[in-house]
């Protein structure tokens, strides 16, 4: 019991033969790791809207990144905001409709209003 905790004795460093290391090409069986990341920022000030975008992806052992900035007309910005708000409200409406089946008074209200 007097040897616990076990301690390793110091060993001398040794050189590794470079020919002993076997290098193999990556297999085409499929990627082990891949990811995508994208970011878009749109801000409006005055008559123009400023757009900033960045996309990065790692696929098939290759890292690709691209970024751009630009300006668009304010009417395009307003249309994008309107479309985003409509999409959000439609999704919220759909979600809330799916919950009405769980409320006991939902069936009574529908029959009374018809």
N, C-alpha and C positions, 0 to 999 in steps of 0.2 A: 503493500500500500504506500510505501514511501516514494514511489516513482510517479505519483499523480500530483498535479497535472503533468502529463507527459511532455517532455521537452526534447526537441530534436537537436542532435549534435550539429555543429557547424560543418558544412561540406565545402570543398573547393569548387569553384566555378569551372565548367568545362566548355570547350568550344564545340559548336554544332557544325556538322559538315553540311554545307549548302546543298550538296547533291542528295542528302538524306531526306530533304523535304520534298514531298510530292505535290506538285501543283496540278489541279484539275480544272478544266474549263467549266464554266457555269452550265448547268443543265437547262434545256429548253422545256422542262416539264411544267413550268409555271412559275410566276414570280412569288418569292417568299414574302416580299414586302412591297406594297405600293400604296401611294396616297395622293390625294388631290386637295388643294387648298385654294380658295378664291375669295377675293375681297373687293367689294365695289362700294364706293362712297360718292354720293351725289348731293351737292349743296347748291342752294340758289342764293344769289345776291344780285339785286337789280334786275336787268333784262336778260342775263345769261345764267346758266347753271354750269357748275364746274363738276366734271366727272373724273374720278381717280379709280383705277382698277389695277389689281395685281392677281396673277394666277401662278401657282407653283404646283408641279406634279413630279412624282418619282414613279416611273414605270419602266419595266424591263431593264433595270440597272442604269437608267438615264435620268438625271435631274434636269428639269426644264423650268425656267422661270421667265415670265414676261410681265411687263407693267406698262401702263400708258396713262396719260392725263389729257384732258381736252375740255372743250366747252361746247354746250348745246344751247339751243334756243329755249327761252323760258317756257314757251308753250309745250315743248316736248317734256320738260320737267313736270309741268302741271299735269299733263296727261299720264305720266308715269305714276305720280303720286295718287291721282284719281283711280287708276287701275289697281294699284296696290291696296288702297282703302276698300275698293269694291270687292276685291278678292278676299281680303280679310273678313269683311262683314258677311260675305256669302258662306265662308267656311264656319264662322261663328254661328250663323243662322242654322246651317246644316247640323252642327254639333248640338245646339240647343233643341232642335226638333227631335233629335234622337233621344233626348232625355225626357221629353214630355210623356212618353209611354210609361214612365215610372211614377208619375204623379197621379193620384187617384181622381182629382178633379178635372183632368184634361179631357176625358171622354164626355163628361157632363157639359162642359163649355162648348164643345164642338156640336153636340146634339141640340143645345139650346139656340145657338146662333144660326143653325140651318133652317 
